Amino acid sequence: MREFVISVNSTVDLPKEWLEERDVQVIPLKYTIDGETYTDMQGLTGKEFFAKLREGHMSVTSQVNPEEAKEILEPFLKEGKDILHLGFSSSLSGTFNSMRIAGEELAEEYPEAKIIIIDTLCACLGEGLLLYKVLELKEEGKNIDEISRWVEENKLHICHNVTVDDLNHLHRGGRVSKATAIVGTMVQIKPIIHVDNEGKLQVIAKERGRKKSLNKIVDMAAAQSKGWENEIVMITHGDCIEDAEYVAGLAKEKLGAKEVLINNIGTVIGSHTGPGVVAIFFMGNER
């Protein structure tokens, strides 16, 4: 059985050191702010980045292109390894299409290799949780085909429940109208968002007040995850660690999670959510 490498996009939003320790190859997206272009996971720190957003600076993101992807992946093929890539949702970025093109071109150049590019229909630590499960399967000795089948069968059981603190970033991303953003911000309306079965962000509910919105995303998670063992739950936040820790406590209580991984949201996805975002990721019956 040939060795295989697992790759992801930087939107996986797990700590860089965590990924390096597990030999996961990261193919990064980029963002531009104040006229400077940075590589995700290598540019500004979360504190620096969200401070700029709070000051009113705009961040614009750019997808991976096929040549960049090929440059990162080809060395593994030269070593005689296969590739399993877990891609950022195709409904949120053109990056997956670039990865698909890169995979097809590399397959022509290395016909003996197996190159599997999967549209996870996940984002952020949803991708991260899927990767966590994949690494467990690899550790158990599962081969690339067995793992890819498991991913396709289970990726829609990776649930993403999200709330944001500021509607204006959602407005800029075309998720809510300008009027909704203005009025909602004035009356402290906090949207509840999820990633649907097509991998798209959808506003599915609204709560008045921050604490209610944080409680809501966990209450929803408890209902969705009935019958599933969530040994680990993942939580991301936009420079609001206290709120993330509050959600973590609820997750341990209501989902029975023994382990909770908390990480600051990455700069690419954070460009669209803004500071103050909190999200919980877990396995459940349906999104």
C-alpha positions as CSV (number, residue, x, y, z in Angstrom):
1,M,0.0,0.0,0.0
2,R,1.4,3.4,-1.0
3,E,1.9,6.1,1.6
4,F,-0.4,9.0,1.3
5,V,-0.3,12.6,2.5
6,I,-3.4,14.5,3.8
7,S,-3.7,18.2,2.7
8,V,-6.1,20.9,3.6
9,N,-6.6,24.6,2.9
10,S,-5.7,27.2,5.5
11,T,-9.4,27.7,6.2
12,V,-9.3,24.6,8.3
13,D,-8.4,27.2,11.1
14,L,-6.6,24.7,13.4
15,P,-3.4,26.0,15.1
16,K,-0.4,25.9,12.7
17,E,1.6,24.0,15.2
18,W,-1.1,21.3,15.6
19,L,-1.1,20.7,11.8
20,E,2.7,20.6,11.6
21,E,2.9,18.0,14.4
22,R,0.6,15.8,12.4
23,D,2.3,16.3,9.1
24,V,-0.7,17.8,7.5
25,Q,0.1,19.9,4.4
26,V,-1.6,23.3,4.3
27,I,-2.4,25.1,1.0
28,P,-3.1,28.7,2.1
29,L,-5.4,31.3,0.9
30,K,-4.4,35.0,1.1
31,Y,-5.9,38.3,2.2
32,T,-5.2,42.0,1.6
33,I,-5.6,44.7,4.2
34,D,-4.2,48.3,4.1
35,G,-2.6,47.5,0.7
36,E,-0.6,44.6,2.1
37,T,-1.2,41.0,1.0
38,Y,-0.6,38.3,3.6
39,T,-0.6,34.5,3.5
40,D,-3.2,33.0,5.8
41,M,-1.6,31.5,9.0
42,Q,1.6,33.4,8.3
43,G,0.5,37.1,8.3
44,L,-0.9,39.2,11.1
45,T,-1.8,37.6,14.4
46,G,-5.4,37.3,15.3
47,K,-5.1,40.2,17.8
48,E,-3.5,42.5,15.1
49,F,-6.0,41.5,12.4
50,F,-9.2,41.9,14.4
51,A,-7.9,45.2,15.9
52,K,-7.7,46.5,12.3
53,L,-11.2,45.3,11.5
54,R,-12.5,47.0,14.7
55,E,-10.8,50.2,13.5
56,G,-12.8,50.0,10.3
57,H,-10.2,48.6,7.9
58,M,-11.4,46.2,5.2
59,S,-9.8,42.8,4.4
60,V,-10.3,41.3,1.0
61,T,-9.5,37.6,0.5
62,S,-8.2,35.7,-2.6
63,Q,-8.5,32.0,-3.4
64,V,-5.8,29.5,-4.2
65,N,-5.0,29.2,-7.9
66,P,-4.2,25.8,-9.6
67,E,-0.5,26.6,-10.1
68,E,0.0,27.4,-6.4
69,A,-1.7,24.1,-5.4
70,K,0.4,22.1,-7.9
71,E,3.6,23.6,-6.6
72,I,2.8,22.5,-3.0
73,L,1.5,19.0,-3.9
74,E,3.8,17.9,-6.6
75,P,6.8,17.1,-4.3
76,F,4.8,14.4,-2.6
77,L,4.0,12.8,-5.9
78,K,7.7,12.8,-6.8
79,E,8.3,10.9,-3.5
80,G,5.9,8.2,-4.6
81,K,3.1,9.2,-2.3
82,D,-0.7,9.5,-3.0
83,I,-2.7,12.6,-1.9
84,L,-6.0,13.0,-0.1
85,H,-7.1,16.6,-0.1
86,L,-10.0,17.9,2.1
87,G,-11.1,21.1,0.4
88,F,-12.8,24.2,1.6
89,S,-16.5,24.3,0.7
90,S,-17.0,25.0,-3.0
91,S,-20.0,27.1,-2.2
92,L,-17.9,29.6,-0.2
93,S,-14.8,29.9,-2.4
94,G,-13.5,29.1,-5.9
95,T,-10.5,27.5,-4.1
96,F,-12.0,24.0,-4.4
97,N,-12.3,24.3,-8.2
98,S,-8.6,25.3,-8.3
99,M,-7.7,22.3,-6.2
100,R,-9.8,20.1,-8.5
101,I,-8.0,21.4,-11.6
102,A,-4.6,21.0,-10.0
103,G,-5.5,17.4,-9.1
104,E,-6.6,16.6,-12.6
105,E,-3.4,18.1,-14.1
106,L,-1.2,16.3,-11.7
107,A,-3.0,13.0,-12.3
108,E,-2.1,13.3,-16.0
109,E,1.6,13.9,-15.1
110,Y,1.7,11.1,-12.5
111,P,-0.7,8.4,-13.7
112,E,0.6,5.9,-11.2
113,A,-0.5,8.1,-8.3
114,K,-3.9,8.3,-6.6
115,I,-5.0,11.9,-6.1
116,I,-8.4,12.4,-4.3
117,I,-9.8,15.9,-4.0
118,I,-12.9,16.1,-1.8
119,D,-15.3,19.0,-1.5
120,T,-16.0,18.8,2.2
121,L,-18.9,21.3,2.1
122,C,-17.4,22.5,5.4
123,A,-15.6,25.6,6.6
124,C,-13.4,26.7,9.4
125,L,-13.2,24.2,12.3
126,G,-15.9,22.1,10.5
127,E,-13.0,21.3,8.1
128,G,-10.9,20.9,11.2
129,L,-13.2,18.4,12.9
130,L,-13.4,16.4,9.7
131,L,-9.6,16.4,9.5
132,Y,-9.4,15.2,13.1
133,K,-11.6,12.2,12.3
134,V,-9.6,11.5,9.2
135,L,-6.3,11.5,11.1
136,E,-7.9,9.0,13.6
137,L,-8.8,6.7,10.8
138,K,-5.3,6.9,9.3
139,E,-3.8,6.1,12.7
140,E,-6.1,3.0,12.8
141,G,-4.5,1.9,9.5
142,K,-7.3,2.7,7.1
143,N,-6.2,3.2,3.5
144,I,-6.9,6.3,1.3
145,D,-10.0,4.7,-0.3
146,E,-11.6,3.7,3.0
147,I,-11.0,7.1,4.4
148,S,-12.3,9.0,1.4
149,R,-15.5,6.8,1.5
150,W,-15.9,7.6,5.2
151,V,-15.6,11.4,4.5
152,E,-18.2,11.3,1.7
153,E,-20.6,9.4,3.9
154,N,-20.1,11.6,6.9
155,K,-19.2,15.1,5.8
156,L,-22.8,16.3,6.1
157,H,-22.9,15.2,9.7
158,I,-20.3,17.8,10.5
159,C,-22.5,20.6,11.9
160,H,-21.6,24.3,12.1
161,N,-23.6,26.6,14.5
162,V,-22.4,30.2,14.4
163,T,-23.4,33.6,15.8
164,V,-21.8,36.9,15.0
165,D,-21.6,40.1,17.0
166,D,-21.7,42.6,14.2
167,L,-24.2,42.4,11.3
168,N,-22.2,44.9,9.1
169,H,-19.7,42.3,8.0
170,L,-22.5,40.0,6.9
171,H,-24.0,42.9,5.0
172,R,-20.7,43.5,3.2
173,G,-20.6,39.8,2.3
174,G,-24.2,40.0,0.9
175,R,-25.8,37.9,3.6
176,V,-28.1,40.5,5.0
177,S,-29.5,43.8,3.7
178,K,-28.1,47.2,4.8
179,A,-31.3,48.1,6.5
180,T,-31.2,44.8,8.5
181,A,-27.6,45.4,9.5
182,I,-28.3,48.9,10.7
183,V,-31.5,48.1,12.6
184,G,-30.3,44.8,13.9
185,T,-27.1,46.4,15.3
186,M,-29.1,49.1,17.0
187,V,-31.5,46.7,18.8
188,Q,-28.7,44.1,19.5
189,I,-30.1,41.4,17.1
190,K,-27.6,38.6,16.8
191,P,-28.1,36.2,13.9
192,I,-27.8,32.4,14.2
193,I,-26.1,31.0,11.1
194,H,-25.3,27.5,9.9
195,V,-23.6,25.9,7.0
196,D,-26.2,24.0,5.0
197,N,-26.0,20.7,3.0
198,E,-24.7,22.7,0.0
199,G,-21.9,24.2,2.0
200,K,-23.5,27.6,2.1
201,L,-23.8,30.0,5.0
202,Q,-27.5,30.6,5.9
203,V,-29.0,32.8,8.6
204,I,-31.6,30.5,10.2
205,A,-32.6,32.4,13.4
206,K,-32.1,35.6,15.4
207,E,-31.7,36.3,19.1
208,R,-31.8,39.5,20.9
209,G,-28.6,39.9,23.0
210,R,-25.3,38.2,23.0
211,K,-25.8,35.7,25.8
212,K,-29.0,34.4,24.3
213,S,-27.3,33.9,21.0
214,L,-24.4,31.9,22.6
215,N,-26.9,29.8,24.5
216,K,-28.9,29.2,21.3
217,I,-26.0,27.7,19.3
218,V,-25.3,25.2,22.0
219,D,-29.0,24.3,22.6
220,M,-29.3,23.7,18.9
221,A,-26.1,21.5,19.0
222,A,-27.5,19.5,21.9
223,A,-30.6,18.7,19.9
224,Q,-28.8,18.0,16.6
225,S,-26.2,15.7,18.3
226,K,-28.5,13.3,20.1
227,G,-27.4,9.7,19.5
228,W,-23.8,10.8,18.5
229,E,-20.8,10.5,20.7
230,N,-18.9,13.8,20.6
231,E,-15.7,13.0,22.4
232,I,-14.4,16.3,21.0
233,V,-16.1,19.5,20.1
234,M,-14.4,22.4,18.4
235,I,-15.1,26.1,19.0
236,T,-13.7,29.1,17.1
237,H,-13.9,32.8,18.0
238,G,-13.1,36.2,16.6
239,D,-10.9,37.6,19.4
240,C,-13.5,37.0,22.1
241,I,-12.0,34.1,24.2
242,E,-14.3,34.7,27.2
243,D,-17.4,34.0,25.0
244,A,-15.7,30.9,23.5
245,E,-14.9,29.6,26.9
246,Y,-18.5,30.2,28.0
247,V,-19.7,28.1,25.0
248,A,-17.1,25.4,25.8
249,G,-18.5,25.1,29.3
250,L,-22.1,24.7,27.9
251,A,-20.8,22.1,25.4
252,K,-19.3,20.0,28.1
253,E,-22.5,20.1,30.1
254,K,-25.1,19.7,27.3
255,L,-23.2,17.6,24.7
256,G,-21.1,15.6,27.1
257,A,-17.9,16.6,25.3
258,K,-14.8,15.4,27.2
259,E,-12.5,17.6,25.1
260,V,-13.0,21.0,23.6
261,L,-10.6,22.5,21.2
262,I,-10.8,26.4,21.1
263,N,-9.0,28.4,18.5
264,N,-9.1,31.9,17.1
265,I,-10.8,32.1,13.7
266,G,-8.4,32.5,10.8
267,T,-7.8,35.7,9.0
268,V,-9.4,34.6,5.7
269,I,-12.7,33.4,7.2
270,G,-12.5,36.2,9.8
271,S,-12.5,38.7,7.0
272,H,-16.1,37.8,6.3
273,T,-17.4,37.2,9.8
274,G,-15.7,40.1,11.5
275,P,-14.6,40.2,15.2
276,G,-16.9,38.7,17.8
277,V,-17.9,35.6,15.9
278,V,-18.3,32.4,17.9
279,A,-19.0,29.0,16.4
280,I,-19.4,25.4,17.6
281,F,-18.6,22.4,15.5
282,F,-19.7,18.8,16.3
283,M,-21.0,15.6,14.8
284,G,-24.8,15.4,14.5
285,N,-27.8,13.9,12.8
286,E,-28.3,16.7,10.3
287,R,-27.1,20.3,9.8
